[in-house]
Amino acid sequence: MKKATLLIALGLMASSYALAADVCSVSPKHCKVLKETDKIRVIEFTAKKGDKIGMHSHPAMVVYIQKAGKTKFTLEDGTTKVTDGKVGDVLINPPVTHSQEHLTDTRALLVEIKG
């Protein structure tokens, strides 16, 4: 049930998708690009409790949670959603623009699908 709630929340975020800076440009200390082609970018994303990431966009992507954690996402319209990722969760997310605040330490692999 929690996975369904998380997917719904992330789906709602897609409604605000616009072209903002990408997450690695906004917060390079949290990103390590592991592999990139003209169609796909694989990012290891790591954040500590209290870290805040400014407004940024993602294309459609797959997220694999490596370290469980809670994150508060804020959409461009000010709407907020708190997610609680569990180790091993795999999410398929539509494009989205948001900022985020990490309520706990977290680590994930992001596989962005370039349009």
Order of alpha helices (4+ residues) and beta strands (2+ residues): alpha-alpha-beta-beta-beta-beta-beta-beta-beta-beta-beta
